Amino acid sequence: MSEAHPSPFPTALICDTSFLRTIGGTDSTTYQTFVEYVQKTDRELYLSPGVIEELTEQRGYIGIDWVDRAGTTEWITSVEDVQMGVRVHDGPQAGEVMDRVQDRLATFEQLDPDVLRKTDSELPAVAVMVLGSTAHESVGILIDDRNAEQAISGVIQNTYYEGRIRTIDIWTAIEYMESN
């Protein structure tokens, strides 16, 4: 589940499409709060391949072209490929995390895992990669999807990644950012 009090706030943030869609465009107070906080506190945003694909598909429906912004700003990184074999210490490999989240999410959604898009399940796999290849000590997955939050949290729980990969829902994140 999402954290009630996400302090200290992770320095690396992986944004789900649901989060980016919900914060709105440049005229939105939520968007302004998010971008100002990220830039003021030197946070780094990461967009997974699945999120990039969804953002590209929804280009006319989302107020900001996040894919273009990722190519023109230093604080957003587009992750090209998920490296399935990456692991940190004794944690499961990125691919294992992704598969487990996909299975849990399919159960919650009552869909065949092969039919369900892998965008949400790829988020913690990217988090494993970020932990393994950067100096970040924790990674926050910013999301606005309860089933995905539960699936990710359930897989991360009781592994090396617990407390290091954290799911944070949009309103908890925005509330935290407004108060800091």
LINVENVEN-V23669 format. One record per residue. RES is the residue in one letter. SS is DSSP state (H for helix, E for strand, L for the rest). PSI is psi in whole degrees, 0 to 359 (999 if undefined). D_FIRST is the distance of its C-alpha to the first C-alpha in whole Angstrom. Layout:
RES|SS|PSI|D_FIRST  RES|SS|PSI|D_FIRST
//
This chain:
M|L|164|0  S|L|151|4  E|L|138|6  A|L|324|9  H|L|89|12  P|L|54|12  S|L|134|15  P|L|148|17  F|L|134|16  P|L|149|16  T|L|341|20  A|E|132|19  L|E|127|17  I|E|121|16  C|E|130|16  D|L|156|15  T|H|320|18  S|H|321|16  F|H|310|16  L|H|323|19  R|H|318|21  T|H|327|19  I|H|343|20  G|L|196|24  G|L|191|27  T|L|337|29  D|L|359|30  S|L|134|27  T|H|321|26  T|H|315|22  Y|H|312|24  Q|H|316|26  T|H|313|23  F|H|306|21  V|H|317|24  E|H|317|26  Y|H|312|23  V|H|315|23  Q|H|320|27  K|H|327|27  T|L|12|25  D|L|43|26  R|L|155|22  E|E|132|23  L|E|144|21  Y|E|137|21  L|E|125|21  S|L|164|21  P|H|320|24  G|H|321|22  V|H|318|21  I|H|317|24  E|H|314|26  E|H|319|24  L|H|321|25  T|H|318|28  E|H|326|28  Q|L|19|27  R|L|318|29  G|L|348|31  Y|L|348|28  I|L|133|26  G|L|337|28  I|L|140|28  D|L|86|29  W|H|329|26  V|H|315|28  D|H|317|31  R|H|323|30  A|H|328|28  G|H|347|32  T|H|0|33  T|L|155|31  E|L|342|30  W|L|1|27  I|E|129|25  T|E|129|26  S|E|123|26  V|L|122|25  E|L|307|27  D|L|146|26  V|L|123|24  Q|L|99|25  M|L|334|24  G|L|357|26  V|L|139|24  R|L|156|22  V|L|125|22  H|L|236|24  D|L|16|23  G|L|160|19  P|L|156|19  Q|L|154|21  A|H|318|20  G|H|322|21  E|H|316|20  V|H|314|16  M|H|314|17  D|H|318|18  R|H|318|16  V|H|318|13  Q|H|317|16  D|H|315|17  R|H|316|13  L|H|321|13  A|H|321|17  T|H|313|16  F|H|318|14  E|H|351|16  Q|L|49|19  L|L|159|21  D|L|130|23  P|L|333|21  D|L|341|24  V|L|329|24  L|L|132|21  R|L|151|21  K|L|9|19  T|H|309|18  D|H|321|14  S|H|339|15  E|H|339|17  L|H|310|15  P|H|335|14  A|H|319|17  V|H|323|19  A|H|320|16  V|H|316|18  M|H|317|21  V|H|316|21  L|H|320|20  G|H|343|23  S|H|4|26  T|L|178|25  A|L|1|25  H|L|134|22  E|L|340|20  S|L|154|16  V|E|130|15  G|E|133|13  I|E|111|11  L|E|122|12  I|E|154|11  D|L|56|12  D|L|105|11  R|H|317|8  N|H|318|9  A|H|319|9  E|H|312|6  Q|H|318|5  A|H|314|8  I|H|311|8  S|H|320|6  G|H|326|8  V|H|322|11  I|H|329|10  Q|L|139|10  N|L|27|13  T|L|174|15  Y|L|330|17  Y|L|348|14  E|E|128|12  G|L|342|12  R|L|326|14  I|E|118|12  R|E|130|9  T|E|132|7  I|E|121|8  D|E|161|9  I|H|314|13  W|H|327|13  T|H|318|12  A|H|312|14  I|H|319|17  E|H|316|17  Y|H|314|17  M|H|323|19  E|H|327|22  S|H|355|22  N|L|999|23
//
